[in-house]
Amino acid sequence: MTDKKNIKSYPNFSNLKFIAMMIVAIIVWAFAFPFIKIGLEELSFINLTIMRFLIVCIIFLMLLVLIPRYFSKLQKKDILPITILGFFGVIVYHFGLNYGEQYISPAIASLIIATIPIQIVIFARIILNEKISLKKFIGIIIALIGVLIISIWGKAEVVFEFEYYFGVIAILIAAILAALYTIAGKKLLERYNGLSLTVYAMLFGSIGLIPFLGQSLIDEVITMTSRAWFAVIFLGVFSTVIGYIIWYVALRIKSASEISIYLYAIPVISTIISYFCSSRCNIENS
């Protein structure tokens, strides 16, 4: 199925609107990396994940109540697959990402996450049997190399020392899970629209966070500053709710390997945002 035919099946989406939609997604995801770093200043990586998805679950439950007509009917046979999808592809992904950013910079974290398109292409070929031309594959490799050069050019202080290895490995695992999440979600989209699958996966997956609730969460939340609250709210509302809904809507329009190309812009934008955030913090602390 060609792109034009796919977009025609969604009369509200022209090519221009699709591109605009993806730009919004990559911007809110690019902001996520520096905001995670800010959140980790006052919350543990587990509690940051819990707070982020508490906000997400509240919003999604409200949507289920207020606009039920926009949701596909949940089929009993899909409850377990969707729960597994949500737990590993969303919850464990954020555990890995948040844990990793305790030890490495937002720029390096976003750089590792930028390997997701390559993994999606490989998994799409193996699992979904999507045809990937040699020209497209070479183009993706060249684009990834370009991202690597742009993201670390002139940053002499970026050195992968031994103390960073656990962080790097954790985020790399998160990237693999994100790629598998996209591929697994693509198959479920045959029965659910993008909004429905996103909401069901995150609500069911978030159940896995219950065992991690503890006194430390209360202690940390009580002392949270407005800066940390802003970061957590942004992560929940924009980087998660809006970002993931856009992603699954895009998956219904184009193939997983095609939309993954947009992810290459994230590390570049995230590096720029992190630079300005760091510069502002230095000014305020001086």
NULOVEX-561098 format. One line per 10 residues: number of its first residue (from 0); their letters; for each residue y, x, z of N, C-alpha, C, O, CB. Coordinates in steps of 0.2 Angstrom, whole numbers, plus 5000, padded with zeros to 4 digits. Each point is the difference from the previous one (the first is absolute). Glycine has a CB too. Example, Ala and Ser with C-alpha at 12.3 -4.5 7.8 and 13.67 -1.06 7.14 Angstrom:
2
0> AS> 4972,5066,5039,5006,4996,5000,5006,5004,5000,4999,5005,5003,4995,4986,5003; 5011,5007,4990,5006,5004,5001,5005,4996,5003,5006,5003,5001,4991,5003,4989
//
This chain:
286
0> MTDKKNIKSY> 4994,5004,5000,5006,4996,5000,5006,5004,5000,5001,5005,5004,4993,4986,5002; 5011,5008,4989,5006,5004,5000,5005,4999,5005,5000,4994,5003,4998,5007,4985; 5007,5003,5013,5005,4999,5005,5004,4994,4998,5002,4996,5004,4998,5016,4998; 5001,4987,4992,5005,4994,4997,4996,4994,5002,5003,4995,5002,5002,5012,4989; 4989,4993,5007,4996,4994,5001,5000,4998,5008,5000,4994,5002,4993,5008,4988; 5006,5003,5014,5000,4999,5007,5006,4997,5003,5000,4995,5004,4992,5014,4997; 5014,4994,4996,5006,4998,5003,5002,4993,4997,5003,4996,5003,5001,5016,4997; 4993,4986,4994,5001,4994,4997,4997,4994,5005,5002,4995,5000,4999,5010,4988; 4993,4997,5015,4997,4995,5004,5004,4999,5007,4998,4996,5003,4991,5008,4992; 5016,5000,5006,5005,4999,5005,5007,4999,4997,5003,5005,5000,4989,5002,5008
10> PNFSNLKFIA> 5009,4987,4990,5007,4999,4997,5006,5002,5003,5005,5001,4997,4989,4990,4999; 5006,5010,5011,5006,5002,5004,5000,5008,5000,5005,5002,5002,4994,4988,5005; 4997,5013,4990,5000,5008,5000,5001,5002,4993,4995,5000,4996,4998,5000,5014; 5013,5003,4988,5001,5004,4994,4998,5007,5002,4999,5002,5006,5010,4990,4989; 4991,5012,5000,4999,5007,5001,5006,5003,5005,4998,5004,5004,4996,4997,4985; 5012,4997,5010,5005,5002,5004,5000,4998,5007,5001,5004,5004,5006,4996,4986; 4991,4994,5011,4999,4997,5007,4994,5004,5003,5000,5001,5006,5004,4988,4991; 4991,5013,4999,4994,5003,5003,5002,5007,5003,4999,5002,5005,4993,4992,4987; 5012,5010,5003,5003,5006,5002,5004,5000,5006,5000,5004,5005,4999,4999,4983; 5006,4992,5013,5004,4999,5005,4996,4999,5007,5002,5002,5005,5007,4993,4987
20> MMIVAIIVWA> 4986,5001,5007,4995,4998,5006,4997,5007,5002,5000,5001,5006,4998,4987,4990; 5000,5016,5000,4996,5006,5002,5005,5005,5003,4999,5004,5004,4993,4994,4987; 5015,5002,5007,5005,5004,5002,5001,4998,5008,5001,5005,5004,5004,4997,4984; 4995,4992,5013,5001,4998,5007,4994,5002,5004,5001,5003,5006,5006,4987,4990; 4987,5010,5002,4994,5002,5004,5001,5007,5001,4998,5002,5006,4995,4989,4989; 5008,5014,5000,5000,5007,5001,5006,5002,5005,4999,5005,5004,4995,4997,4985; 5011,4994,5011,5006,5002,5004,4998,4998,5008,5001,5005,5004,5007,4993,4986; 4989,4996,5011,4999,4999,5007,4994,5004,5002,5000,5001,5006,5004,4987,4992; 4992,5014,4998,4994,5005,5002,5003,5007,5001,4997,5003,5005,4994,4990,4989; 5014,5009,5002,5003,5006,5001,5003,5001,5007,5000,5005,5003,5001,4996,4984
30> FAFPFIKIGL> 5003,4994,5015,5003,4999,5006,4995,5001,5006,5002,5002,5006,5007,4991,4989; 4985,5004,5004,4995,5000,5005,4998,5007,5003,5000,5000,5006,4995,4990,4989; 5005,5015,5001,4998,5006,5003,5005,5003,5005,4998,5002,5006,4997,5000,4983; 5012,4998,5010,5004,5002,5005,5001,4996,5006,5001,5002,5006,5005,5003,4985; 4993,4988,5008,5000,4995,5005,4994,5001,5005,5001,4999,5006,5006,4993,4986; 4987,5010,5005,4994,5001,5004,5002,5006,5005,4998,5000,5006,4994,4995,4985; 5011,5010,5006,5002,5006,5004,5004,4998,5006,5000,5002,5006,4999,5005,4984; 5006,4988,5008,5005,4998,5006,4996,4996,5005,5001,5000,5006,5008,4999,4985; 4986,4996,5007,4997,4996,5004,4995,5005,5005,4999,4998,5006,5001,4993,4985; 4998,5014,5006,4995,5004,5004,5004,5004,5005,4997,5003,5005,4996,4998,4985
40> EELSFINLTI> 5013,4999,5010,5004,5004,5005,5000,4996,5007,5000,5003,5005,5008,5001,4986; 4990,4989,5009,5000,4996,5006,4993,4996,5001,4999,4998,5005,5013,5001,4994; 4984,5001,4995,4994,4997,5001,4994,5004,4998,5001,5005,4996,5005,4985,5001; 4988,5009,5006,4994,5004,4997,4998,4998,4993,5003,4994,4998,4993,5007,5014; 5000,5002,4985,4998,4998,4993,4997,4994,5000,5000,4996,4995,4999,5016,5002; 4997,4986,5008,4996,4994,5001,5005,4994,5002,5000,4995,4996,4990,5011,5008; 5014,4995,5000,5005,4995,5002,5005,4999,4995,5002,4994,4999,4997,5009,5013; 5003,5001,4984,5004,4999,4994,4997,4996,4995,5003,4995,4997,5002,5016,5005; 4988,4990,4997,4996,4996,4995,5000,4992,5003,5001,4996,4996,4992,5014,5000; 5006,4990,5011,4999,4993,5003,5007,4996,4999,5000,4995,4998,4991,5010,5010
50> MRFLIVCIIF> 5015,4999,4994,5006,4996,4999,5002,4998,4993,5002,4995,4999,5001,5012,5011; 4995,4998,4986,5001,4998,4993,4997,4994,4997,5002,4996,4997,5000,5016,5001; 4991,4988,5004,4996,4994,4998,5001,4994,5004,4998,4994,4998,4994,5014,4998; 5011,4992,5010,5002,4995,5004,5005,4996,4996,5000,4994,5000,4997,5012,5011; 5008,4997,4987,5005,4997,4996,4998,4997,4993,5001,4995,4999,5007,5014,5006; 4987,4995,4992,4997,4998,4994,4996,4993,5001,5001,4995,4996,4998,5017,5000; 4997,4988,5009,4996,4994,5002,5004,4994,5002,4999,4994,4998,4992,5014,5006; 5015,4993,4999,5004,4994,5002,5003,4997,4994,5000,4994,4999,5003,5012,5012; 5000,4999,4984,5002,4997,4994,4995,4997,4995,5002,4994,4998,5006,5015,5003; 4986,4994,4999,4995,4997,4996,4998,4993,5003,4998,4995,4996,4998,5016,5000
60> LMLLVLIPRY> 5003,4988,5010,4998,4994,5003,5005,4995,4999,4999,4994,4999,4995,5012,5010; 5013,4996,4991,5005,4995,4999,5000,4998,4993,5001,4994,4998,5006,5011,5010; 4991,4999,4987,5000,4998,4993,4994,4995,4999,5000,4996,4996,5005,5016,5001; 4989,4990,5006,4994,4995,5000,5002,4993,5002,4998,4995,4997,4995,5015,5005; 5011,4990,5003,5002,4993,5003,5006,4997,4996,4999,4994,4998,4998,5010,5013; 5007,5000,4986,5006,4997,4997,4999,4998,4992,5002,4995,4998,5005,5011,5010; 4989,4999,4989,4999,4999,4993,4992,5000,4998,4998,5005,4996,5014,5000,5002; 4984,4991,5005,4993,5000,4999,4998,4999,4993,4995,5003,4997,5004,4993,5014; 5005,5001,4985,4998,4999,4993,5000,5006,4995,4997,5000,4995,5008,4989,5007; 4998,5016,5001,5001,5006,4996,4993,5005,5001,5000,5005,4997,5013,4994,5003
70> FSKLQKKDIL> 4983,4999,5004,4994,5004,5002,4994,4997,4997,4999,4994,5000,5006,5009,5011; 4991,5002,4986,4993,4998,4998,4996,4998,5005,5000,5003,5006,5001,5004,4984; 4994,4988,5009,4995,4998,5006,4996,5006,5001,4997,5003,4996,5003,4985,5000; 4999,5013,5011,4996,5006,5002,4992,4998,4999,4999,4994,5003,5010,5010,5005; 4987,5000,4989,4993,4998,4999,4996,5004,5006,5002,5006,5001,5000,4992,4986; 4994,4998,5016,4996,5003,5005,4996,5007,4999,5000,5004,5004,4999,4984,5000; 4999,5012,4989,4996,5006,4998,5005,5006,5000,4997,5006,5000,4995,4987,4994; 5014,5006,5006,5005,5006,4999,5003,5002,5007,5004,5005,5000,4998,4991,4988; 4996,5000,5017,5004,5002,5006,4998,5007,5002,5004,5004,5002,4995,4984,5002; 4994,5014,4996,4998,5007,5002,5003,5005,4996,5003,5005,5002,4987,4990,5002
80> PITILGFFGV> 5009,5004,4989,5003,5005,4995,5008,5001,5001,5002,5006,5000,4989,4991,4992; 5012,4998,5009,5008,5000,5001,5001,5004,5007,5005,5003,5000,4997,4986,4993; 4994,5009,5012,5001,5003,5007,4999,5008,4999,5004,5004,5003,4993,4985,5003; 4998,5013,4991,4999,5007,4999,5005,5003,4996,5002,5006,5001,4986,4992,4999; 5014,4999,4995,5006,5002,4995,5006,5001,5004,5003,5005,5000,4992,4989,4991; 5007,5001,5014,5006,5001,5004,4999,5005,5005,5005,5004,5001,4997,4984,4997; 4992,5013,5005,5000,5005,5006,5000,5007,4997,5004,5004,5003,4989,4988,5003; 5003,5009,4989,5000,5007,4998,5006,5002,4995,5003,5005,5000,4984,4995,5001; 5014,4995,4995,5006,5002,4995,5007,4999,5002,5004,5002,4997,4988,4994,4995; 5008,5000,5014,5007,4999,5003,5001,5004,5007,5004,5004,5000,4997,4985,4993
90> IVYHFGLNYG> 4995,5009,5011,5000,5002,5007,4998,5007,5001,5004,5004,5002,4994,4985,5002; 4996,5013,4993,4998,5007,5001,5005,5005,4996,5001,5005,5001,4987,4991,5000; 5014,5001,4993,5005,5004,4996,5006,5002,5004,5002,5005,4999,4994,4989,4991; 5007,5001,5013,5006,5001,5004,4999,5004,5006,5004,5004,5002,5000,4986,4994; 4990,5010,5007,4998,5005,5006,5000,5007,4997,5003,5004,5003,4990,4987,5002; 5004,5010,4989,5000,5006,4997,5007,5003,4998,5001,5006,5002,4987,4992,4994; 5016,4998,5001,5007,5002,4998,5004,5001,5006,5003,5005,5001,4996,4988,4989; 5001,5003,5015,5004,5001,5006,4998,5006,5004,5004,5004,5003,4998,4984,4998; 4991,5013,5000,4997,5006,5003,5003,5006,4997,5002,5005,5003,4988,4989,5001; 5009,5006,4989,5002,5006,4996,5007,5002,5001,5002,5006,5000,4989,4991,4992
100> EQYISPAIAS> 5014,4998,5008,5007,5001,5000,5002,5003,5007,5006,5002,5001,4996,4989,4990; 4994,5009,5014,5001,5003,5006,5001,5008,4999,5003,5003,5004,4991,4988,5003; 5002,5011,4988,5000,5008,4999,5003,5002,4994,5001,5006,4999,4989,4993,5007; 5011,4997,4989,5003,5002,4994,5006,4996,4998,5001,4995,5003,4988,5009,4993; 5015,4998,4999,5007,4997,4999,4998,4994,4995,4995,4999,4997,5011,5012,5004; 4999,4984,4999,5000,4994,4996,4999,5002,4993,4997,4997,4996,5010,4997,5012; 4996,5012,4990,5000,5002,4993,4993,5002,4998,4998,4998,4994,5014,5006,5007; 4985,5000,5003,4993,5002,4999,4995,4994,5000,4995,5000,4996,5008,5012,5009; 4998,4984,5000,4996,4994,5000,5000,4996,4994,4995,4997,4997,5007,5002,5015; 5004,5000,4985,5001,4996,4994,4997,5003,4994,4998,4997,4996,5013,4998,5009
110> LIIATIPIQI> 4989,5012,4996,4997,5004,4994,4993,4999,5000,4997,4999,4994,5012,5009,5007; 4988,4992,5005,4992,4999,5000,4999,4993,4998,4995,4999,4996,5004,5009,5013; 5005,4987,4993,4999,4993,4998,5000,4999,4992,4998,4996,4997,5007,5000,5014; 4999,5009,4986,5001,5000,4993,4994,5001,4996,5000,4999,4994,5012,5004,5008; 4983,4999,5001,4993,5001,4997,4997,4994,4999,4994,5000,4997,5005,5011,5008; 5003,4984,4998,4997,4993,4999,4999,4998,4993,4994,4998,4998,5011,4999,5013; 5000,5004,4984,4998,4998,4993,4994,5003,4997,4997,4997,4996,5016,5001,5003; 4987,5009,5002,4994,5003,4998,4993,4997,5002,4996,4999,4997,5011,5012,5002; 4993,4988,5008,4994,4997,5003,4999,4993,4997,4994,4998,4999,5008,5009,5011; 5003,4989,4989,5000,4993,4997,4997,5001,4993,4995,4996,4998,5014,5000,5009
120> VIFARIILNE> 4993,5008,4989,4998,5001,4993,4992,5002,5001,4996,4997,4996,5015,5007,5000; 4987,5000,5008,4993,5002,5000,4996,4994,5003,4995,4999,4997,5008,5013,5005; 4999,4985,5003,4996,4994,5003,5000,4994,4995,4995,4997,5000,5008,5007,5012; 5003,4995,4985,5000,4995,4995,4995,5001,4994,4997,4995,4998,5015,5003,5005; 4987,5008,4995,4996,5002,4995,4992,4999,5002,4996,4997,4997,5013,5011,4999; 4990,4994,5011,4993,5000,5002,4998,4992,5002,4995,4998,4999,5007,5014,5005; 5003,4985,5000,4998,4994,5003,5002,4994,4996,4996,4995,4999,5006,5010,5012; 5004,4995,4986,5002,4994,4995,4999,5001,4993,5001,4996,4996,5008,5002,5012; 4989,5008,4990,4998,5002,4993,5006,4999,4996,5000,4998,4994,4988,4999,5008; 5018,5005,5001,5006,4999,4996,5000,5006,4995,4999,5006,5002,5008,4988,5007
130> KISLKKFIGI> 4995,5005,4985,5000,5005,4995,5006,5005,5001,5006,4997,4999,4988,4996,4993; 5005,5013,5009,5006,5005,5000,5000,5005,4995,4995,5004,4999,5005,4994,5013; 5005,5002,4984,5000,5004,4994,5001,5007,5002,5003,5001,5006,5001,4990,4987; 4994,5014,5003,5002,5007,5002,5007,5001,5000,5002,5004,5005,4987,5000,4990; 5015,4993,5001,5007,5001,5000,5003,4998,5006,5005,5003,5003,4995,4996,4985; 4998,4995,5014,5003,4997,5007,4998,5004,5006,5004,5001,5004,4995,4988,4991; 4995,5014,5005,4998,5004,5005,5004,5006,5001,5002,5003,5005,4986,4992,4994; 5013,5009,4995,5003,5006,5000,5008,4998,5002,5003,5004,5003,4989,5001,4988; 5010,4990,5007,5007,4998,5002,5001,4999,5007,5005,5002,5003,4996,4992,4986; 4994,5003,5014,5000,4999,5007,5000,5007,5004,5003,5001,5005,4991,4988,4994
140> IIALIGVLII> 5002,5015,4999,4999,5007,5003,5007,5004,4999,5002,5003,5005,4986,4997,4992; 5015,4999,4997,5007,5004,4999,5005,4997,5005,5004,5003,5003,4993,4999,4985; 5003,4991,5012,5004,4996,5005,5000,5003,5007,5005,5001,5004,4995,4989,4988; 4993,5010,5010,4999,5003,5007,5003,5007,5001,5002,5001,5006,4988,4991,4995; 5009,5012,4995,5002,5007,5000,5008,5000,5001,5003,5004,5003,4987,5000,4990; 5013,4991,5003,5007,5000,5000,5002,4998,5007,5005,5002,5002,4995,4995,4986; 4997,4998,5015,5002,4998,5006,4999,5005,5005,5004,5001,5005,4992,4988,4992; 4999,5015,5003,4999,5006,5004,5006,5005,5000,5002,5002,5005,4985,4996,4994; 5015,5003,4995,5005,5005,4999,5007,4998,5003,5003,5003,5003,4991,5001,4987; 5007,4989,5008,5007,4997,5002,5000,4999,5008,5005,5002,5003,4996,4993,4986
150> SIWGKAEVVF> 4993,5003,5014,5000,4999,5007,5001,5006,5004,5003,5000,5005,4990,4990,4992; 5004,5016,5001,5000,5006,5004,5005,5005,4998,5000,5006,5003,4988,4991,5000; 5015,5002,4991,5004,5006,4997,5006,5001,5005,5004,4996,5003,4993,5000,4986; 5003,5011,5013,5005,5002,5004,4999,4999,5007,5005,5001,5004,5003,4997,4987; 4986,4999,5011,4999,4999,5007,4995,5005,5003,4994,4999,5001,5008,4989,4997; 5001,5018,5003,4996,5006,5002,4997,4999,5007,4995,5003,5002,5013,5004,4992; 4995,4989,5010,4997,4998,5007,4994,4996,5000,4996,5000,5005,5015,5001,4999; 4987,4997,4990,4994,4995,5000,4994,5005,4999,4998,5003,4995,5008,4987,5000; 4990,5011,5011,4994,5004,5000,4995,4997,5003,5000,4997,5006,5007,5013,4994; 4987,4989,4997,4994,4997,5003,4997,5005,5005,4995,5003,4998,5003,4990,4991
160> EFEYYFGVIA> 5004,5007,5017,4997,5004,5005,4994,4996,5003,4999,4994,4999,5012,5012,5003; 4985,4998,5002,4994,4997,5003,5002,4994,5004,4996,4995,5000,4999,5016,5000; 5010,4989,5003,5002,4994,5005,5001,4994,4996,5000,4994,5003,5005,5014,5005; 4996,4992,4985,5002,4994,4996,4993,4998,4997,5001,4994,4997,5011,5010,5001; 4983,4999,5002,4994,4998,4996,4997,4993,5002,4999,4996,4996,4999,5016,5003; 5002,4987,5008,4998,4993,5002,5004,4995,4997,4998,4994,4998,4997,5011,5012; 5012,4996,4990,5004,4995,4997,4999,4999,4993,5000,4994,4998,5008,5009,5011; 4991,5002,4987,4999,5000,4993,4994,4996,4999,5000,4996,4995,5006,5015,5003; 4988,4991,5005,4994,4997,4999,5000,4992,5002,4998,4996,4996,4997,5015,5006; 5009,4988,5003,5000,4992,5002,5004,4997,4994,4998,4994,4999,5002,5009,5014
170> ILIAAILAAL> 5005,4999,4985,5004,4997,4995,4996,5000,4993,5001,4995,4996,5010,5008,5010; 4986,5002,4993,4995,5000,4994,4995,4994,5000,4999,4997,4995,5003,5016,5004; 4995,4987,5007,4995,4994,5001,5004,4993,4999,4997,4996,4997,4996,5012,5011; 5013,4992,4994,5004,4994,5000,5001,4998,4992,4999,4995,4998,5006,5007,5014; 4996,5003,4984,5002,5000,4993,4993,4997,4997,5001,4996,4995,5008,5013,5005; 4986,4994,5002,4993,4998,4997,4999,4992,5001,4998,4997,4996,4997,5015,5005; 5006,4986,5005,4999,4993,5002,5005,4996,4997,4998,4994,4998,4998,5010,5013; 5010,4998,4988,5005,4996,4996,4998,4999,4993,5001,4995,4997,5008,5009,5010; 4988,5001,4990,4997,4999,4993,4995,4996,4999,4999,4995,4996,5004,5016,5002; 4992,4989,5007,4994,4996,5000,5003,4992,5002,4997,4996,4997,4995,5014,5007
180> YTIAGKKLLE> 5013,4990,5000,5003,4993,5002,5002,4997,4993,4999,4994,5000,5004,5010,5012; 5001,5000,4984,5002,4997,4994,4995,4998,4995,5000,4994,4997,5010,5013,5004; 4984,4997,4999,4995,4998,4995,4996,4994,5003,4998,4996,4996,5001,5016,5001; 4999,4988,5010,4997,4994,5002,5004,4994,5000,4997,4995,4999,4997,5013,5009; 5012,4993,4993,5005,4994,5000,5000,4997,4993,5001,4994,4999,5006,5011,5010; 4993,4999,4986,5000,4998,4993,4994,4995,4998,5001,4995,4997,5004,5016,5000; 4989,4990,5006,4995,4996,4999,5001,4993,5003,4998,4995,4998,4994,5015,5001; 5010,4990,5007,5002,4994,5004,5005,4996,4997,5000,4994,5001,4996,5012,5009; 5008,4997,4986,5006,4996,4997,4998,4996,4994,5003,4996,4998,5004,5013,5005; 4986,4991,4996,4997,4995,4995,5000,4993,5003,5000,4995,4997,4993,5015,4998
190> RYNGLSLTVY> 5007,4990,5012,5000,4994,5004,5006,4998,5004,5001,4994,5002,4987,5008,4998; 5016,5003,5001,5006,4999,5004,5006,5002,4997,5000,5005,4996,4993,4996,5014; 5013,4996,4991,5006,5003,4998,5003,5006,5004,4997,5001,5006,5006,4987,4989; 5002,5015,5003,5002,5006,5004,5002,4999,5007,4998,5004,5004,5005,5001,4985; 5001,4990,5012,5002,4998,5006,4994,4998,5005,5000,5003,5006,5011,4993,4989; 4985,5000,5003,4994,4998,5004,4996,5006,5002,4998,5001,5006,5002,4988,4988; 4998,5015,5001,4996,5006,5002,5003,5005,5005,4997,5002,5004,4998,4997,4985; 5012,5002,5010,5003,5004,5004,5000,4998,5007,4999,5003,5005,5009,5000,4986; 4994,4990,5010,5000,4997,5006,4994,5000,5004,4999,5002,5006,5010,4991,4990; 4985,5005,5000,4994,4999,5003,4997,5007,5003,4998,5001,5005,5000,4989,4988
200> AMLFGSIGLI> 5003,5015,5002,4998,5007,5002,5003,5003,5006,4997,5003,5004,5001,4998,4984; 5009,4998,5013,5003,5002,5005,4999,4997,5007,5000,5003,5005,5009,5001,4987; 4990,4989,5007,4999,4996,5006,4993,5002,5003,4999,5001,5006,5009,4990,4990; 4987,5008,5000,4993,5002,5002,5000,5007,5002,4996,5002,5005,4999,4989,4987; 5008,5014,5004,4999,5007,5002,5003,5001,5006,4998,5005,5004,5002,4998,4984; 5006,4994,5014,5003,5001,5006,4997,4999,5006,5001,5002,5006,5009,4996,4988; 4984,4998,5006,4996,4998,5005,4997,5007,5003,4999,5000,5006,4998,4988,4989; 5002,5017,5001,4997,5006,5002,5005,5004,5004,4998,5005,5003,4996,4995,4987; 5012,4998,5011,5005,5003,5004,4999,4998,5008,5003,5003,5004,5005,4998,4986; 4989,4993,5011,5000,4998,5007,4997,5004,5005,5003,5001,5005,4996,4988,4990
210> PFLGQSLIDE> 4996,5015,5003,4997,5005,5005,5005,5006,5002,4999,5003,5005,4989,4994,4990; 5017,5004,5001,5004,5005,5001,5006,4998,5004,5004,5004,5002,4993,5001,4987; 5004,4989,5013,5005,4997,5004,4999,5003,5007,4995,5000,5003,5006,4990,4990; 5005,5012,5010,4999,5003,5007,5007,5001,5003,5005,4998,4998,4985,5008,4999; 5010,4996,5009,5006,5001,5004,5005,5004,4997,5006,4999,5001,4988,4999,5009; 5004,5007,4986,5005,5005,4997,5004,4997,4995,5006,5002,4999,4986,5007,5003; 5005,4985,4995,5005,4997,4995,5005,4996,5004,5006,5001,4997,4984,4997,4996; 5009,4999,5012,5005,4997,5004,5006,5005,5003,5006,4999,4999,4985,4992,5004; 5006,5015,4999,5005,5005,5003,5004,5003,4994,5006,5001,5002,4985,5001,5007; 5006,4999,4985,5004,5002,4995,5005,4995,4997,5006,5002,4998,4985,5006,4999
220> VITMTSRAWF> 5007,4986,5002,5004,4995,4998,5006,4999,5004,5006,4999,4998,4984,4995,4997; 5009,5006,5012,5006,4998,5004,5005,5006,5000,5006,4998,5001,4986,4997,5007; 5007,5011,4990,5005,5005,4999,5002,5001,4993,5004,5005,4999,4991,5000,5011; 5003,4991,4986,5002,5001,4993,5007,4999,4999,5003,4996,5002,4986,5001,4994; 5014,5008,5000,5008,4999,4998,5000,4996,4994,4996,4998,4996,5007,5013,5009; 5004,4987,4993,5001,4996,4995,4998,5004,4993,4998,4997,4995,5012,4997,5011; 4991,5012,4994,4998,5004,4994,4992,5000,4999,4998,4999,4994,5011,5009,5009; 4987,4992,5002,4993,4999,4999,4998,4993,4998,4996,4999,4996,5002,5010,5013; 5006,4986,4994,4999,4993,4998,5001,4999,4993,4996,4996,4996,5007,5000,5016; 5003,5007,4986,5002,4999,4993,4994,5003,4995,4998,4997,4995,5014,5003,5008
230> AVIFLGVFST> 4986,5006,4999,4994,5003,4996,4994,4996,4999,4997,4999,4995,5008,5012,5009; 4993,4986,5002,4994,4996,5001,5001,4993,4996,4995,4998,4996,5002,5007,5015; 5009,4992,4989,5001,4994,4997,5000,5001,4992,4997,4996,4996,5009,5000,5014; 4997,5009,4988,5000,5002,4993,4993,5001,4997,4998,4998,4995,5014,5007,5007; 4984,4999,5002,4993,5001,4998,4996,4994,5000,4996,4999,4995,5005,5012,5010; 5000,4984,4999,4996,4994,5000,5003,4995,4995,4996,4998,4996,5002,5004,5016; 5008,4997,4987,5003,4995,4995,5000,5003,4993,4997,4997,4996,5010,4998,5014; 4996,5011,4989,5001,5002,4994,4994,5004,4997,4997,4999,4995,5015,5001,5007; 4986,5005,5001,4995,5005,4998,4993,4997,5000,4996,5002,4996,5011,5007,5008; 4992,4986,5000,4993,4997,5000,5000,4993,4997,4997,4999,4995,5001,5007,5016
240> VIGYIIWYVA> 5006,4989,4992,5000,4993,4997,5002,5000,4993,4996,4998,4995,5006,4998,5016; 5004,5006,4987,5003,5000,4993,4996,5005,4996,4998,4998,4994,5013,4999,5010; 4988,5009,4998,4997,5005,4996,4993,4998,4998,4998,5001,4994,5009,5008,5012; 4989,4989,4999,4993,4998,4998,4999,4994,4996,4996,5000,4995,5001,5005,5015; 5008,4990,4991,5000,4994,4996,5001,5002,4992,4997,4998,4996,5007,4995,5014; 5001,5011,4990,5002,5002,4993,4994,5004,4997,4999,4999,4994,5013,5002,5009; 4985,5003,5000,4995,5004,4998,4994,4996,4997,4997,5001,4995,5006,5008,5013; 4995,4986,4996,4995,4995,4998,5002,4995,4994,4996,4999,4996,4999,5002,5015; 5011,4998,4989,5003,4996,4994,4999,5004,4994,4998,4998,4995,5010,4995,5012; 4994,5013,4994,5000,5005,4994,4993,5001,4997,4999,5001,4994,5011,5005,5011
250> LRIKSASEIS> 4985,4994,5000,4993,5001,4998,4997,4994,4996,4995,5001,4996,5004,5006,5014; 5004,4987,4991,4998,4995,4996,5003,5000,4993,4998,4996,4995,5001,4997,5015; 5006,5011,4989,5003,5001,4993,4998,5005,4996,4999,5000,4994,5011,4995,5011; 4989,5011,4999,4998,5006,4996,4994,5003,5004,4998,4998,5005,5014,5004,4990; 4985,5003,5001,4994,5003,5003,5002,5005,5006,5006,5002,5000,4988,4997,4989; 5001,5003,5015,5001,5004,5006,5003,5007,4998,5004,5003,5003,4987,4991,5003; 5006,5009,4989,5002,5006,4997,5007,5000,4997,5004,5005,5001,4984,4998,4997; 5014,4992,5000,5007,4999,4997,5005,5000,5005,5005,5003,4999,4990,4991,4991; 5004,5001,5015,5006,5000,5005,5000,5005,5005,5005,5002,5003,4994,4986,4995; 4995,5016,5002,5000,5006,5005,5005,5005,4998,5002,5004,5004,4986,4994,4998
260> IYLYAIPVIS> 5014,5002,4991,5005,5005,4998,5006,5000,5004,5004,5005,5001,4991,4994,4987; 5007,4995,5014,5007,4999,5003,5000,5004,5007,5005,5002,5002,4996,4987,4992; 4993,5012,5009,5000,5004,5006,5002,5007,5000,5002,5003,5005,4989,4990,4998; 5010,5010,4991,5002,5007,4999,5007,5000,5002,5003,5006,5002,4989,4996,4989; 5012,4993,5009,5007,5000,5002,5001,5001,5007,5006,5002,5003,4997,4992,4987; 4992,5004,5014,5001,4999,5007,5002,5007,5004,5005,5000,5004,4987,4990,4995; 5004,5015,5000,5001,5006,5003,5007,5003,4999,5004,5003,5004,4984,4999,4996; 5015,4997,4994,5006,5003,4998,5006,4996,5004,5004,5003,5003,4991,5000,4985; 5004,4990,5011,5005,4996,5004,5000,5001,5008,5005,5001,5003,4994,4990,4987; 4994,5010,5012,4999,5001,5007,5003,5006,5003,5003,5001,5005,4987,4992,4994
270> TIISYFCSSR> 5010,5012,4997,5002,5007,5001,5008,5000,5001,5003,5003,5004,4987,5002,4990; 5013,4991,5001,5007,5000,5000,5003,4996,5006,5004,5002,5004,4996,4998,4984; 4996,4994,5014,5002,4996,5006,4999,5004,5006,5004,5000,5004,4993,4990,4990; 4997,5014,5006,4999,5004,5006,5005,5005,5001,5002,5002,5006,4986,4996,4993; 5015,5005,4996,5005,5005,5000,5006,4998,5003,5003,5003,5005,4992,5002,4985; 5007,4989,5008,5007,4997,5003,4999,4997,5007,5004,5001,5004,4999,4996,4984; 4991,5001,5013,4998,4998,5007,5001,5006,5005,5002,4999,5005,4991,4991,4991; 5004,5015,5002,5000,5006,5004,5007,5003,5001,5001,5003,5005,4987,5000,4990; 5015,4997,4999,5007,5003,5000,5005,4996,5005,5004,5002,5004,4995,5002,4984; 5000,4989,5012,5003,4996,5005,4999,5001,5007,5004,5000,5004,4996,4991,4987
280> CNIENS> 4993,5010,5010,4998,5001,5007,5003,5007,5003,5002,5000,5005,4987,4993,4992; 5011,5012,4998,5003,5006,5002,5007,5000,5002,5003,5003,5004,4989,5002,4989; 5012,4990,5003,5007,4999,5001,5001,4997,5007,5005,5002,5004,4997,4997,4983; 4994,4996,5014,5001,4996,5006,4998,5004,5006,5003,4999,5006,4994,4991,4988; 4998,5015,5006,4998,5004,5005,5005,5006,5001,4999,5003,5005,4989,4993,4993; 5016,5005,4998,5004,5006,5000,5007,4999,5004,5004,5004,5001,4991,5000,4988
//
